[in-house]
């Protein structure tokens, strides 16, 4: 369970991974986060048009697995689309 003090570190890690993914041509960005009921929700949206929903969801799952392997449990990346 993330603590309020851990949130900035976890969000920074997600941003770092998204920047790496951007080098592969899938452009995503963190657009929000919320710690609620012992879970950290990190909202992720495309930063450029043309990101396929399947790529978006697969990358979110990959990052979540990596975070769990690092011991950062109860972090959920929430894919959204900007309007």
C-alpha positions as CSV (number, residue, x, y, z in Angstrom):
1,X,0.0,0.0,0.0
2,X,1.5,3.3,-1.0
3,X,1.8,6.1,1.6
4,X,1.3,9.7,0.8
5,X,5.1,10.2,1.1
6,X,5.7,7.5,-1.6
7,X,3.3,9.0,-4.2
8,X,5.7,11.5,-5.8
9,X,8.4,8.8,-6.1
10,X,6.0,6.3,-7.7
11,X,4.5,8.9,-10.1
12,X,8.0,10.0,-11.1
13,X,8.9,6.4,-11.9
14,X,5.7,6.1,-14.1
15,X,6.7,9.3,-15.9
16,X,10.2,7.9,-16.4
17,X,8.9,4.7,-17.9
18,X,6.5,6.7,-20.1
19,X,9.4,8.8,-21.4
20,X,11.2,5.6,-22.3
21,X,8.2,4.3,-24.1
22,X,7.9,7.6,-26.0
23,X,11.3,6.8,-27.5
24,X,9.6,3.7,-29.0
25,X,6.9,5.8,-30.7
26,X,4.0,5.5,-28.1
27,X,3.4,8.9,-26.5
28,X,1.7,8.8,-23.1
29,X,1.7,11.2,-20.2
30,X,0.6,11.2,-16.6
31,X,-2.4,13.6,-16.3
32,X,-3.3,13.0,-12.7
33,X,-3.0,10.8,-9.6
34,X,-5.1,10.0,-6.5
35,X,-4.4,8.0,-3.4
36,X,-7.7,6.4,-2.2
37,X,-8.7,3.4,-0.2
38,X,-5.0,2.2,0.0
39,X,-4.6,2.3,-3.8
40,X,-2.7,4.8,-5.9
41,X,-4.5,5.6,-9.1
42,X,-2.3,7.2,-11.8
43,X,-4.2,8.6,-14.8
44,X,-2.4,8.2,-18.1
45,X,-3.4,9.8,-21.4
46,X,-1.9,10.0,-24.9
47,X,0.2,13.1,-25.3
48,X,-0.1,12.9,-29.1
49,X,-2.8,11.7,-31.4
50,X,-2.7,8.2,-32.9
51,X,-2.0,6.1,-29.9
52,X,-3.9,2.8,-30.3
53,X,-6.0,1.8,-27.3
54,X,-4.5,-1.7,-27.3
55,X,-1.0,-0.3,-27.1
56,X,-2.1,2.1,-24.4
57,X,-3.6,-0.7,-22.2
58,X,-0.7,-3.2,-22.8
59,X,1.9,-0.6,-21.8
60,X,-0.1,0.3,-18.6
61,X,-0.2,-3.4,-17.7
62,X,3.5,-3.8,-18.3
63,X,4.4,-0.8,-16.1
64,X,2.1,-2.0,-13.3
65,X,3.9,-5.4,-13.4
66,X,7.3,-3.7,-13.2
67,X,6.1,-1.6,-10.2
68,X,4.9,-4.7,-8.4
69,X,8.3,-6.4,-9.0
70,X,9.9,-3.4,-7.4
71,X,7.7,-3.9,-4.3
72,X,5.3,-1.0,-5.2
73,X,2.0,-2.8,-4.6
74,X,-1.6,-1.4,-5.1
75,X,-0.7,1.0,-7.9
76,X,-3.2,1.1,-10.8
77,X,-2.6,2.9,-14.0
78,X,-5.8,4.2,-15.5
79,X,-5.8,4.8,-19.2
80,X,-7.9,7.7,-20.4
81,X,-8.3,9.7,-23.6
82,X,-8.1,13.5,-23.7
83,X,-11.1,15.2,-25.2
